[in-house]
Amino acid sequence: MMKSIPQTPYLKAERQSLLYLHIAVFLFGGTALFSKLIGLPALDITVYRTGIAAIALFFLLTLQKKKLTLASLKDYGIAILLGGVVGIHWVTYFTGMQMAGVTVGMIAFFTYPVITVFIEPFFNKSTPKIKDMVTAFVVIIGIVLLIPEISFGNQITVGIVTGVISAVFFALRNILHKNYFSHYSGPHTMLYQTLVACLMLCLFVEVGPMHVTESDWLLLLLVGIVFTATPHALFASSLRCLSATTAGLISCLQPLYGSVLAVILLQERPDFLTIVGGLLVISAAIFETWSVSKGRH
């Protein structure tokens, strides 16, 4: 009988990071629904969402008696940069959903794994791996098949463009975090990013807190704590052992989760091409997960 090979500490940490990433991606998949469920502009949703998430993360770190400050002045500058980037990402993310619909908006946003593949080598002075290039190409095909017929000049087209802009900022955020801020824990780094995003955008809020309905407040609490603080902290933690490219490609499961939830809660019905494209995207994500688990990344 063959004995199992003991796992190294790094391999255990890598697989734990994969688990964190998959939980985060599932919760991310539900985030898009709030663009339709909450009756507020995208910027307002972002401000309230990030504010609630920052408060939740502050109490979490305080209860755990974790250090709240950063190690250096340089790190505060990076935190401000990351907060600004992620704030723009969230506003354009929700705007894309509201204009193009949940399914199309999520698809447009999911160009970010491909964008990451081409941006990340500029930061770590490496060349894209053939495996990642092929997987990214499969993702592109899947995304193209998912997009329904559109005519340029309408709201859906603008929503798709907005979603792609959101993808650029999200890819940039992941790469910056991986290279310059990954030595902090997930909750620690997300505390600063959500706080900065909230403070940066709060001056532009259209609907004041007193005018937000009770049902919208409940949804904002839900999206702020369960669908923002939790998954982003898990996602940030996963980047300590996984590359931004790996995280981006595995996150391609998000459209599947979002589409299923949209069918259940919003009665959105995917067509045949949507199903085929979704299968391609999911296959690419599964392959990337298997590749990392086998230590071949």
Short mmCIF file of the C-alpha atoms (twelve columns), coordinates in Angstrom:
data_MODEL
# 
_entry.id   MODEL 
# 
loop_
_atom_site.group_PDB 
_atom_site.id 
_atom_site.type_symbol 
_atom_site.label_atom_id 
_atom_site.label_alt_id 
_atom_site.label_comp_id 
_atom_site.label_asym_id 
_atom_site.label_seq_id 
_atom_site.Cartn_x 
_atom_site.Cartn_y 
_atom_site.Cartn_z 
_atom_site.pdbx_PDB_model_num 
ATOM 1   C CA . MET A 1   0.000   0.000  0.000   1 
ATOM 2   C CA . MET A 2   1.431   3.336  -1.068  1 
ATOM 3   C CA . LYS A 3   1.903   5.974  1.584   1 
ATOM 4   C CA . SER A 4   0.555   9.445  0.892   1 
ATOM 5   C CA . ILE A 5   3.154   12.129 0.403   1 
ATOM 6   C CA . PRO A 6   3.031   14.629 3.283   1 
ATOM 7   C CA . GLN A 7   2.030   18.132 2.280   1 
ATOM 8   C CA . THR A 8   4.542   20.927 2.707   1 
ATOM 9   C CA . PRO A 9   3.447   24.000 4.702   1 
ATOM 10  C CA . TYR A 10  3.447   26.069 1.497   1 
ATOM 11  C CA . LEU A 11  1.225   23.554 -0.313  1 
ATOM 12  C CA . LYS A 12  -1.233  23.571 2.594   1 
ATOM 13  C CA . ALA A 13  -1.268  27.368 2.559   1 
ATOM 14  C CA . GLU A 14  -1.789  27.370 -1.210  1 
ATOM 15  C CA . ARG A 15  -4.771  25.028 -0.987  1 
ATOM 16  C CA . GLN A 16  -6.238  27.053 1.879   1 
ATOM 17  C CA . SER A 17  -5.902  30.117 -0.329  1 
ATOM 18  C CA . LEU A 18  -7.808  28.299 -3.062  1 
ATOM 19  C CA . LEU A 19  -10.639 27.535 -0.606  1 
ATOM 20  C CA . TYR A 20  -10.781 31.181 0.474   1 
ATOM 21  C CA . LEU A 21  -10.848 32.239 -3.161  1 
ATOM 22  C CA . HIS A 22  -13.729 29.941 -4.101  1 
ATOM 23  C CA . ILE A 23  -15.862 31.102 -1.143  1 
ATOM 24  C CA . ALA A 24  -15.128 34.713 -2.058  1 
ATOM 25  C CA . VAL A 25  -16.064 34.119 -5.702  1 
ATOM 26  C CA . PHE A 26  -19.403 32.580 -4.716  1 
ATOM 27  C CA . LEU A 27  -20.236 35.636 -2.590  1 
ATOM 28  C CA . PHE A 28  -19.014 37.935 -5.364  1 
ATOM 29  C CA . GLY A 29  -21.477 36.212 -7.669  1 
ATOM 30  C CA . GLY A 30  -24.343 37.467 -5.533  1 
ATOM 31  C CA . THR A 31  -23.071 41.038 -5.359  1 
ATOM 32  C CA . ALA A 32  -24.274 41.944 -8.858  1 
ATOM 33  C CA . LEU A 33  -27.901 41.335 -7.884  1 
ATOM 34  C CA . PHE A 34  -27.841 44.306 -5.519  1 
ATOM 35  C CA . SER A 35  -27.419 46.676 -8.464  1 
ATOM 36  C CA . LYS A 36  -31.023 45.788 -9.329  1 
ATOM 37  C CA . LEU A 37  -32.416 45.082 -5.856  1 
ATOM 38  C CA . ILE A 38  -31.329 48.373 -4.251  1 
ATOM 39  C CA . GLY A 39  -33.159 51.437 -5.558  1 
ATOM 40  C CA . LEU A 40  -30.169 53.805 -5.446  1 
ATOM 41  C CA . PRO A 41  -27.634 55.148 -7.980  1 
ATOM 42  C CA . ALA A 42  -24.459 53.091 -8.412  1 
ATOM 43  C CA . LEU A 43  -22.269 55.660 -6.643  1 
ATOM 44  C CA . ASP A 44  -24.608 55.807 -3.643  1 
ATOM 45  C CA . ILE A 45  -24.656 52.007 -3.360  1 
ATOM 46  C CA . THR A 46  -20.851 52.034 -3.416  1 
ATOM 47  C CA . VAL A 47  -20.555 54.684 -0.701  1 
ATOM 48  C CA . TYR A 48  -22.979 53.025 1.720   1 
ATOM 49  C CA . ARG A 49  -21.635 49.576 0.928   1 
ATOM 50  C CA . THR A 50  -18.012 50.527 1.569   1 
ATOM 51  C CA . GLY A 51  -18.903 52.519 4.687   1 
ATOM 52  C CA . ILE A 52  -20.743 49.553 6.220   1 
ATOM 53  C CA . ALA A 53  -17.959 47.179 5.216   1 
ATOM 54  C CA . ALA A 54  -15.304 49.445 6.777   1 
ATOM 55  C CA . ILE A 55  -17.220 49.581 10.079  1 
ATOM 56  C CA . ALA A 56  -17.675 45.784 10.088  1 
ATOM 57  C CA . LEU A 57  -13.985 45.211 9.408   1 
ATOM 58  C CA . PHE A 58  -12.983 47.733 12.092  1 
ATOM 59  C CA . PHE A 59  -15.020 45.879 14.733  1 
ATOM 60  C CA . LEU A 60  -13.710 42.511 13.523  1 
ATOM 61  C CA . LEU A 61  -10.080 43.586 13.845  1 
ATOM 62  C CA . THR A 62  -10.767 45.261 17.196  1 
ATOM 63  C CA . LEU A 63  -12.443 42.148 18.624  1 
ATOM 64  C CA . GLN A 64  -9.504  40.059 17.409  1 
ATOM 65  C CA . LYS A 65  -7.146  42.594 19.015  1 
ATOM 66  C CA . LYS A 66  -5.333  43.014 15.710  1 
ATOM 67  C CA . LYS A 67  -3.157  46.002 14.891  1 
ATOM 68  C CA . LEU A 68  -5.058  48.683 12.959  1 
ATOM 69  C CA . THR A 69  -2.167  50.922 11.923  1 
ATOM 70  C CA . LEU A 70  0.170   50.399 8.972   1 
ATOM 71  C CA . ALA A 71  3.927   49.876 9.148   1 
ATOM 72  C CA . SER A 72  5.114   52.917 7.209   1 
ATOM 73  C CA . LEU A 73  4.107   56.187 5.569   1 
ATOM 74  C CA . LYS A 74  4.659   54.544 2.200   1 
ATOM 75  C CA . ASP A 75  2.063   51.892 3.060   1 
ATOM 76  C CA . TYR A 76  -0.490  54.617 3.831   1 
ATOM 77  C CA . GLY A 77  0.141   56.057 0.390   1 
ATOM 78  C CA . ILE A 78  -0.362  52.640 -1.206  1 
ATOM 79  C CA . ALA A 79  -3.553  52.154 0.829   1 
ATOM 80  C CA . ILE A 80  -4.919  55.457 -0.487  1 
ATOM 81  C CA . LEU A 81  -4.033  54.448 -4.050  1 
ATOM 82  C CA . LEU A 82  -5.686  51.034 -3.647  1 
ATOM 83  C CA . GLY A 83  -8.785  52.606 -2.099  1 
ATOM 84  C CA . GLY A 84  -9.115  55.045 -4.975  1 
ATOM 85  C CA . VAL A 85  -8.708  52.304 -7.572  1 
ATOM 86  C CA . VAL A 86  -11.194 49.961 -5.909  1 
ATOM 87  C CA . GLY A 87  -13.696 52.820 -5.433  1 
ATOM 88  C CA . ILE A 88  -13.689 53.572 -9.168  1 
ATOM 89  C CA . HIS A 89  -13.987 49.843 -9.864  1 
ATOM 90  C CA . TRP A 90  -17.093 49.488 -7.700  1 
ATOM 91  C CA . VAL A 91  -18.883 52.531 -9.124  1 
ATOM 92  C CA . THR A 92  -18.290 51.439 -12.723 1 
ATOM 93  C CA . TYR A 93  -19.171 47.838 -11.772 1 
ATOM 94  C CA . PHE A 94  -22.638 48.736 -10.479 1 
ATOM 95  C CA . THR A 95  -23.186 51.266 -13.265 1 
ATOM 96  C CA . GLY A 96  -22.466 48.602 -15.872 1 
ATOM 97  C CA . MET A 97  -24.947 46.241 -14.212 1 
ATOM 98  C CA . GLN A 98  -27.671 48.861 -14.022 1 
ATOM 99  C CA . MET A 99  -27.256 49.866 -17.669 1 
ATOM 100 C CA . ALA A 100 -26.645 46.511 -19.357 1 
ATOM 101 C CA . GLY A 101 -28.300 44.100 -16.936 1 
ATOM 102 C CA . VAL A 102 -26.725 41.695 -14.450 1 
ATOM 103 C CA . THR A 103 -25.688 38.993 -16.932 1 
ATOM 104 C CA . VAL A 104 -24.206 41.249 -19.625 1 
ATOM 105 C CA . GLY A 105 -22.637 43.549 -17.029 1 
ATOM 106 C CA . MET A 106 -20.898 40.661 -15.293 1 
ATOM 107 C CA . ILE A 107 -19.628 39.323 -18.598 1 
ATOM 108 C CA . ALA A 108 -18.164 42.696 -19.578 1 
ATOM 109 C CA . PHE A 109 -16.481 42.955 -16.190 1 
ATOM 110 C CA . PHE A 110 -15.010 39.486 -16.635 1 
ATOM 111 C CA . THR A 111 -12.602 40.670 -19.267 1 
ATOM 112 C CA . TYR A 112 -10.384 41.437 -16.251 1 
ATOM 113 C CA . PRO A 113 -8.694  38.000 -16.106 1 
ATOM 114 C CA . VAL A 114 -7.478  38.539 -19.670 1 
ATOM 115 C CA . ILE A 115 -6.432  42.099 -18.862 1 
ATOM 116 C CA . THR A 116 -4.532  40.770 -15.834 1 
ATOM 117 C CA . VAL A 117 -2.622  38.249 -17.944 1 
ATOM 118 C CA . PHE A 118 -1.208  41.079 -20.028 1 
ATOM 119 C CA . ILE A 119 -0.666  43.664 -17.267 1 
ATOM 120 C CA . GLU A 120 0.925   41.516 -14.532 1 
ATOM 121 C CA . PRO A 121 4.192   40.758 -16.425 1 
ATOM 122 C CA . PHE A 122 4.987   44.497 -16.480 1 
ATOM 123 C CA . PHE A 123 5.072   44.486 -12.681 1 
ATOM 124 C CA . ASN A 124 7.043   41.302 -12.029 1 
ATOM 125 C CA . LYS A 125 9.228   41.513 -15.156 1 
ATOM 126 C CA . SER A 126 8.149   38.134 -16.459 1 
ATOM 127 C CA . THR A 127 6.567   36.855 -19.636 1 
ATOM 128 C CA . PRO A 128 3.026   35.443 -19.787 1 
ATOM 129 C CA . LYS A 129 2.958   31.648 -19.553 1 
ATOM 130 C CA . ILE A 130 1.614   29.732 -22.532 1 
ATOM 131 C CA . LYS A 131 -0.864  27.940 -20.246 1 
ATOM 132 C CA . ASP A 132 -2.304  31.222 -18.986 1 
ATOM 133 C CA . MET A 133 -2.462  32.641 -22.513 1 
ATOM 134 C CA . VAL A 134 -4.412  29.625 -23.779 1 
ATOM 135 C CA . THR A 135 -6.737  29.690 -20.772 1 
ATOM 136 C CA . ALA A 136 -7.293  33.414 -21.238 1 
ATOM 137 C CA . PHE A 137 -8.158  32.807 -24.914 1 
ATOM 138 C CA . VAL A 138 -10.781 30.242 -23.876 1 
ATOM 139 C CA . VAL A 139 -12.197 32.800 -21.428 1 
ATOM 140 C CA . ILE A 140 -12.427 35.377 -24.233 1 
ATOM 141 C CA . ILE A 141 -14.369 32.951 -26.429 1 
ATOM 142 C CA . GLY A 142 -16.726 32.178 -23.560 1 
ATOM 143 C CA . ILE A 143 -17.311 35.856 -22.831 1 
ATOM 144 C CA . VAL A 144 -17.993 36.637 -26.504 1 
ATOM 145 C CA . LEU A 145 -20.569 33.847 -26.674 1 
ATOM 146 C CA . LEU A 146 -22.247 35.087 -23.501 1 
ATOM 147 C CA . ILE A 147 -22.838 38.602 -24.843 1 
ATOM 148 C CA . PRO A 148 -26.271 38.895 -26.526 1 
ATOM 149 C CA . GLU A 149 -26.843 40.814 -29.752 1 
ATOM 150 C CA . ILE A 150 -26.378 44.541 -29.223 1 
ATOM 151 C CA . SER A 151 -26.509 47.695 -31.305 1 
ATOM 152 C CA . PHE A 152 -23.912 50.401 -30.803 1 
ATOM 153 C CA . GLY A 153 -25.125 53.676 -29.380 1 
ATOM 154 C CA . ASN A 154 -27.628 52.191 -26.936 1 
ATOM 155 C CA . GLN A 155 -27.543 51.821 -23.164 1 
ATOM 156 C CA . ILE A 156 -26.380 48.206 -23.244 1 
ATOM 157 C CA . THR A 157 -23.307 49.138 -25.277 1 
ATOM 158 C CA . VAL A 158 -22.405 51.912 -22.829 1 
ATOM 159 C CA . GLY A 159 -22.958 49.459 -19.978 1 
ATOM 160 C CA . ILE A 160 -20.552 46.979 -21.545 1 
ATOM 161 C CA . VAL A 161 -17.885 49.658 -22.032 1 
ATOM 162 C CA . THR A 162 -18.367 50.693 -18.408 1 
ATOM 163 C CA . GLY A 163 -17.994 47.071 -17.338 1 
ATOM 164 C CA . VAL A 164 -14.700 46.783 -19.218 1 
ATOM 165 C CA . ILE A 165 -13.434 49.964 -17.531 1 
ATOM 166 C CA . SER A 166 -14.370 48.395 -14.204 1 
ATOM 167 C CA . ALA A 167 -12.385 45.311 -15.225 1 
ATOM 168 C CA . VAL A 168 -9.258  47.382 -15.893 1 
ATOM 169 C CA . PHE A 169 -9.385  48.957 -12.436 1 
ATOM 170 C CA . PHE A 170 -10.068 45.627 -10.725 1 
ATOM 171 C CA . ALA A 171 -7.124  43.966 -12.487 1 
ATOM 172 C CA . LEU A 172 -4.907  46.894 -11.512 1 
ATOM 173 C CA . ARG A 173 -6.085  46.703 -7.908  1 
ATOM 174 C CA . ASN A 174 -5.285  42.985 -7.669  1 
ATOM 175 C CA . ILE A 175 -1.810  43.416 -9.129  1 
ATOM 176 C CA . LEU A 176 -0.955  46.417 -6.936  1 
ATOM 177 C CA . HIS A 177 -2.179  44.565 -3.857  1 
ATOM 178 C CA . LYS A 178 -0.204  41.444 -4.728  1 
ATOM 179 C CA . ASN A 179 3.029   43.386 -5.287  1 
ATOM 180 C CA . TYR A 180 2.891   46.082 -2.625  1 
ATOM 181 C CA . PHE A 181 0.302   45.270 0.062   1 
ATOM 182 C CA . SER A 182 0.002   41.474 0.418   1 
ATOM 183 C CA . HIS A 183 2.018   41.447 3.664   1 
ATOM 184 C CA . TYR A 184 -1.120  42.660 5.465   1 
ATOM 185 C CA . SER A 185 -4.034  40.371 6.326   1 
ATOM 186 C CA . GLY A 186 -7.182  40.372 4.203   1 
ATOM 187 C CA . PRO A 187 -9.400  42.195 6.758   1 
ATOM 188 C CA . HIS A 188 -6.619  44.709 7.488   1 
ATOM 189 C CA . THR A 189 -6.079  45.712 3.883   1 
ATOM 190 C CA . MET A 190 -9.808  45.802 3.064   1 
ATOM 191 C CA . LEU A 191 -10.463 48.066 6.048   1 
ATOM 192 C CA . TYR A 192 -8.296  50.731 4.438   1 
ATOM 193 C CA . GLN A 193 -9.553  50.153 0.904   1 
ATOM 194 C CA . THR A 194 -13.236 50.373 1.842   1 
ATOM 195 C CA . LEU A 195 -12.644 53.368 4.115   1 
ATOM 196 C CA . VAL A 196 -10.719 55.298 1.454   1 
ATOM 197 C CA . ALA A 197 -13.304 54.443 -1.222  1 
ATOM 198 C CA . CYS A 198 -16.153 55.626 1.028   1 
ATOM 199 C CA . LEU A 199 -14.442 58.914 1.962   1 
ATOM 200 C CA . MET A 200 -13.397 59.558 -1.644  1 
ATOM 201 C CA . LEU A 201 -16.934 59.205 -3.014  1 
ATOM 202 C CA . CYS A 202 -19.181 60.356 -0.146  1 
ATOM 203 C CA . LEU A 203 -19.235 63.996 -1.317  1 
ATOM 204 C CA . PHE A 204 -21.016 62.922 -4.514  1 
ATOM 205 C CA . VAL A 205 -23.913 61.021 -2.889  1 
ATOM 206 C CA . GLU A 206 -27.302 61.901 -4.371  1 
ATOM 207 C CA . VAL A 207 -29.582 60.245 -1.780  1 
ATOM 208 C CA . GLY A 208 -28.782 61.130 1.828   1 
ATOM 209 C CA . PRO A 209 -28.951 58.548 4.640   1 
ATOM 210 C CA . MET A 210 -32.271 59.919 5.934   1 
ATOM 211 C CA . HIS A 211 -33.908 59.356 2.554   1 
ATOM 212 C CA . VAL A 212 -32.822 55.737 2.127   1 
ATOM 213 C CA . THR A 213 -35.758 53.359 2.676   1 
ATOM 214 C CA . GLU A 214 -35.722 50.740 5.416   1 
ATOM 215 C CA . SER A 215 -35.680 47.879 2.901   1 
ATOM 216 C CA . ASP A 216 -32.712 49.444 1.064   1 
ATOM 217 C CA . TRP A 217 -30.855 49.846 4.361   1 
ATOM 218 C CA . LEU A 218 -31.336 46.133 5.097   1 
ATOM 219 C CA . LEU A 219 -30.009 45.261 1.641   1 
ATOM 220 C CA . LEU A 220 -27.089 47.658 2.094   1 
ATOM 221 C CA . LEU A 221 -26.202 45.998 5.401   1 
ATOM 222 C CA . LEU A 222 -26.351 42.612 3.700   1 
ATOM 223 C CA . VAL A 223 -24.189 43.631 0.739   1 
ATOM 224 C CA . GLY A 224 -21.791 45.589 2.960   1 
ATOM 225 C CA . ILE A 225 -21.091 42.853 5.512   1 
ATOM 226 C CA . VAL A 226 -21.777 39.495 3.856   1 
ATOM 227 C CA . PHE A 227 -21.067 40.357 0.210   1 
ATOM 228 C CA . THR A 228 -18.280 42.955 0.610   1 
ATOM 229 C CA . ALA A 229 -16.321 42.726 3.859   1 
ATOM 230 C CA . THR A 230 -16.257 38.921 3.922   1 
ATOM 231 C CA . PRO A 231 -15.399 38.031 0.281   1 
ATOM 232 C CA . HIS A 232 -12.937 40.864 -0.269  1 
ATOM 233 C CA . ALA A 233 -11.076 39.950 2.907   1 
ATOM 234 C CA . LEU A 234 -10.961 36.313 1.759   1 
ATOM 235 C CA . PHE A 235 -9.933  37.347 -1.754  1 
ATOM 236 C CA . ALA A 236 -7.147  39.578 -0.454  1 
ATOM 237 C CA . SER A 237 -5.937  36.759 1.823   1 
ATOM 238 C CA . SER A 238 -5.826  34.335 -1.109  1 
ATOM 239 C CA . LEU A 239 -3.454  36.642 -3.012  1 
ATOM 240 C CA . ARG A 240 -0.760  35.981 -0.404  1 
ATOM 241 C CA . CYS A 241 -0.135  32.568 -2.001  1 
ATOM 242 C CA . LEU A 242 -1.732  32.873 -5.443  1 
ATOM 243 C CA . SER A 243 -0.822  35.124 -8.356  1 
ATOM 244 C CA . ALA A 244 -3.250  37.803 -9.519  1 
ATOM 245 C CA . THR A 245 -3.540  35.913 -12.822 1 
ATOM 246 C CA . THR A 246 -4.564  32.693 -11.059 1 
ATOM 247 C CA . ALA A 247 -7.055  34.529 -8.871  1 
ATOM 248 C CA . GLY A 248 -8.507  36.270 -11.908 1 
ATOM 249 C CA . LEU A 249 -8.948  33.103 -13.940 1 
ATOM 250 C CA . ILE A 250 -10.473 31.103 -11.081 1 
ATOM 251 C CA . SER A 251 -12.835 34.007 -10.421 1 
ATOM 252 C CA . CYS A 252 -14.405 33.258 -13.802 1 
ATOM 253 C CA . LEU A 253 -16.794 31.031 -11.861 1 
ATOM 254 C CA . GLN A 254 -18.462 34.242 -10.701 1 
ATOM 255 C CA . PRO A 255 -20.659 34.681 -13.813 1 
ATOM 256 C CA . LEU A 256 -22.038 31.173 -13.245 1 
ATOM 257 C CA . TYR A 257 -23.006 31.952 -9.663  1 
ATOM 258 C CA . GLY A 258 -24.373 35.352 -10.618 1 
ATOM 259 C CA . SER A 259 -26.378 33.962 -13.538 1 
ATOM 260 C CA . VAL A 260 -27.921 31.193 -11.427 1 
ATOM 261 C CA . LEU A 261 -28.861 33.667 -8.707  1 
ATOM 262 C CA . ALA A 262 -30.242 36.066 -11.345 1 
ATOM 263 C CA . VAL A 263 -32.454 33.275 -12.708 1 
ATOM 264 C CA . ILE A 264 -33.758 32.477 -9.238  1 
ATOM 265 C CA . LEU A 265 -34.215 36.005 -7.891  1 
ATOM 266 C CA . LEU A 266 -34.571 38.230 -10.979 1 
ATOM 267 C CA . GLN A 267 -36.077 35.725 -13.441 1 
ATOM 268 C CA . GLU A 268 -33.306 36.342 -16.006 1 
ATOM 269 C CA . ARG A 269 -33.261 33.453 -18.495 1 
ATOM 270 C CA . PRO A 270 -29.954 32.642 -20.243 1 
ATOM 271 C CA . ASP A 271 -30.124 31.539 -23.899 1 
ATOM 272 C CA . PHE A 272 -28.189 28.683 -25.546 1 
ATOM 273 C CA . LEU A 273 -25.085 30.764 -26.355 1 
ATOM 274 C CA . THR A 274 -25.010 32.020 -22.768 1 
ATOM 275 C CA . ILE A 275 -24.936 28.427 -21.518 1 
ATOM 276 C CA . VAL A 276 -22.193 27.420 -23.992 1 
ATOM 277 C CA . GLY A 277 -20.082 30.465 -23.147 1 
ATOM 278 C CA . GLY A 278 -20.573 29.846 -19.447 1 
ATOM 279 C CA . LEU A 279 -19.359 26.269 -19.819 1 
ATOM 280 C CA . LEU A 280 -16.179 27.484 -21.545 1 
ATOM 281 C CA . VAL A 281 -15.492 30.012 -18.796 1 
ATOM 282 C CA . ILE A 282 -16.133 27.471 -16.052 1 
ATOM 283 C CA . SER A 283 -13.908 24.901 -17.779 1 
ATOM 284 C CA . ALA A 284 -11.052 27.415 -17.871 1 
ATOM 285 C CA . ALA A 285 -11.523 28.166 -14.169 1 
ATOM 286 C CA . ILE A 286 -11.588 24.467 -13.255 1 
ATOM 287 C CA . PHE A 287 -8.400  23.834 -15.252 1 
ATOM 288 C CA . GLU A 288 -6.632  26.717 -13.505 1 
ATOM 289 C CA . THR A 289 -7.731  25.395 -10.097 1 
ATOM 290 C CA . TRP A 290 -6.461  21.907 -10.927 1 
ATOM 291 C CA . SER A 291 -3.193  23.317 -12.211 1 
ATOM 292 C CA . VAL A 292 -2.531  25.257 -9.003  1 
ATOM 293 C CA . SER A 293 -3.538  22.303 -6.809  1 
ATOM 294 C CA . LYS A 294 -0.997  20.103 -8.580  1 
ATOM 295 C CA . GLY A 295 1.705   22.699 -8.066  1 
ATOM 296 C CA . ARG A 296 2.224   23.280 -11.771 1 
ATOM 297 C CA . HIS A 297 1.467   26.982 -11.851 1 
# 
